[in-house]
């Protein structure tokens, strides 16, 4: 497995790319939700870049790797906000955003008169797993840097805050 180091300059540049992509899109949001732990730094940087919008930033703990999925916290956010920008450092397997997207789809199908609009902003996206997510989810992702990591060529990203 090869390790690639992300510098603070890389992080700032990737967040700036995300900011530009989001501004160019027609997506408007009323809350930024960084996914704990990896999404906290890029989520905070994006909140500063969108400072003129004065949107709240509310972290969400949802990590399939650690088994910490808070469906109750997510449902609470979905009751409060209808346009959500989720932020994470990277998509590797896709399990985290896949789980969140599935929970939102379930919420949308069971709560009458409530429809949640959401997108994901990530600095790094392992495109090798994009097929697992399906186009309904991959079309909702803002990506700063796509990459490929597959058996025999795995990449471990080292972030400056780790």
N, C-alpha and C positions, 0 to 999 in steps of 0.2 A: 504494500500500500504506500502510495506516495503522499507526503504531507506538503500542503501549499499554505504559506503564511499570508494572511491578510494584514496589511498595515493600516494605521489610522487614516492615511491618505487614501488607500483603496476604499475604506468604509465611507469616507466623506464623498469620494467621487461616485461610488455606487448609489449612495443616498441622493445625491444631486441628480443622477440619471433617473432614479425612480420619481423624484419630484417633478422633473420635466415631463416624463411619460404620463404621470397622473394629471398634470395640468393640461397637457395636450388632449387627453381623453375627455369624454363627456361625463365621466363618473364624478359625482359629487357625494361627499360623505359628511356625516354629522358627528362622527367619533373615530378616533384612531385607537386601534386595539393591538398593542404589541403582545405577541405570544411569549410568555415567560419561558425561558431565560434568554434565548438568542435574539428575540425580537425587541428587547428593551432598548438597546443602544440605537439601532436603526429607527425604531419607533420614536424615540426622543428626538433624534436628529430631524426626522421628517416633521415632527410637531413644531420644531423651531423654524423649518423652512416654510411651513404653512401658517406661521404665526399670525398673519393678517386674518386668517379664517377663524381664529379663536375657538377651535374645536377642542373638546376634552380628550384626554388620553387616559384610557383605562386598561391596564394590563390584564391578561387572561392566562391562567395556568392550564395548559393543555399539551401534554407531551406523551405520546404513545410509548416512547422509549422508556420513560420512567414510570409509566402506568398512572400518570396524574392527569386525568381528564375530568374537568369540572363542568359537567353538563348543566348543573344548576346555575353556576355563574354565567355560562353562555346564555341559557334561557333568560336569565335576568337582564342581560345586555340586550337580547332580542326584544324583550318587552319594552325596553326603554328607548332604543334607537332603531331606526329603519334603514339607515344607509351607513354601512360599516366598512372601514378600511382596516383589514388585519395586516399586521407586519411581522415578518420573521426574518432571521438571518439567511436561512437557506431551506430549500426543499430538496431532500435527498430521496427518501423512500416514498414520500407523498402521503404517509399515514396521518400526519398531523392535520394538514389542510383537508385531506379527504374526510377525516372524521368530523372536522368542523363543518365542512360543506354539507355532509350528510345530515348532521344535526339541524342545520338551518333549513334544509329541504323538508325534513320531518316537521319542524316548527311551522314552516309556511303551509304545509298541507293540513295541519291540525288546528291552527288558530285562524278562525274565519275573520276576514276583513283586515288581516295583517300580512304584509308581504315584505320580506327583508331583501334589500339590495346590498350586495357585498362584493368586495374584491380583495385580493391578496397582493401585497407588495413584498418582494423578496430580493435580496441582493444576489443570491446564487441559486440556480435551479439546475438540478441534475436532469437533463433532457432525456436521459436513458429511461427514466421512469414516467415520462409524460403520458405514455399510452395507458399506464395503470390508472391514471387519474381520469382520463376521458376528456373529450373536448369541452363538455359543459363546465368543467372546472378549469382546465388550462386556459380557456378563453377569459377567465376572470383573474388572471395573474399578470401583474406588472413585474417584469424581471430586469434587473440591471445587467447581470452576467450569466448567460446560459453556459453550461459545461456538460461534458459527458464523463460518467464514471461507471464502469461495468466490470464484471469479474475479470481479474487479471490486470485491470487498470483502475483500481479503486483510488479515490482521492479523499484524504482527510483534510478538512479546512481548519486551520489554526487561526483563531481570532485574537486580537490584541487584549481583549478583556478576559480571556480564559487563562 
